Amino acid sequence: MTTVQDIINRSDRFAPRYLREGNDPTGFQLGDRQAVVHRVLVTLDVRPEVVDYAIAQNIDLIWAHHPMIFRPARNLDLADPQNRMYASLLTHGISVFAAHTNLDKAVGGMNDWLAAAIGLQNVQPFARSNDDPLEKLIVFTPADNADVMRHALAAAGAGQIGDYSGASFTNDGEGRFTPEAGAHPAIGAVAKPEVVHESRVEVIFPHSLRADVLLAMHEVHPYEEPAYDIFTEAYPAQHIGIGRIGTLPQALTVRDLADHIKQVFALQGLRVVAKDLQRSVRRVAVVGGDGGKFFHQAQAAGAEAFVTGDVYYHTGHDMLAADLPVIDPGHHIESIVIPQMSEKLAAWADENHWDITVMPSPLSTDPFTFL
């Protein structure tokens, strides 16, 4: 049995909510956290047409990138289409969860997907914040408990390295101890020296998960007093920023880069802010969604061009004055979340033996039409 909360917990390990920007209302939006989930719909936006589709498909949970509720409802008058949508979700027992700016920042998340789609290489974060130092846990456990320990640590978020999860190292040896008066040993007897075939399990995890990882270790360790070490400064911080910057395989003109982006994201049109469309660029920064405010940081990071959506008129003038070419493909390129998160949720279902079906939404929620 898989609950809404099970899926929230795994999503939060991938894109921790402490990464969110400001007061971004990311996270659980509506419904019952303990409801059983059989069918999940992945969407960019939660709009009335998406909810109607979810009802028709017997969906239990909508997993969205954009929060459904950005501002508190002033009333629950069902004459308001938004309120009717909330009522339909509640009536049909559909829960809603959103991962927004935390997913934008997450390692392997939204802006990494966009950078990869554009074809950027040697990608690094910029507009950095929330750097999370990596730590290593070494724990000694009876050899026949090593598999249980590894799985528990992985479930707590340890062993995530890039796109790989559950990474660990194990070797075996002998553990020695003598239980003293007052001890209640799981193995051996008081006052009798004991030798146990033990495994040394090593995992790396971000500092922010230390409490969860240690709790998981203690819950499955058979000993009263587990032997373990944590190394806190041996590993560099996991650098986290909302933007990504990388290098094109070969230089392109601003015009050619714009055409490339139109093709990659199947766009009818886009906007360009540039003094010279024939300028050659290779170092490119990207922030999905409304990222115009990050253009100074993109330029400071060495960007020769910047890709982001929803550029405002006066910000466009500032970009021209700074002489940074900017390509605005719109906000809806973030619909890349639909195939990417559908794939991730399906993989998590396999790993955790969830009996769920993951459905990518086939609906476009782009409000704009280019004529």
Secondary structure, 3 states (H helix, E strand, C coil): CCEHHHHHHHHHHHCCHHHCCCCCCCEEEECCCCCECCEEEEECCCCHHHHHHHHHCCCCEEEECCCCCCCCCCCCCCCCHHHHHHHHHHHCCCEEEECCHHHHHCCCCHHHHHHHHHCCEEEEEEEECCCEEEEEEEEEEEHHHHHHHHHHHHHCCCCCECCECCCCEEEEEEEEECCCCCCCCCCCCCCCCEEEEEEEEEEEEEHHHHHHHHHHHHHHCCCCCCEEEEECCCCCEECCEEEEEEEEEEEEEHHHHHHHHHHHCCCCCCEEECCCCCCEEEEEEEEEEECHHHHHHHHHCCCCEEEEECCCHHHHHHHHHHCCCEEECCHHHHHHHHHHHHHHHHHHHHHHCCCCEEEECCCCCCCCCCC
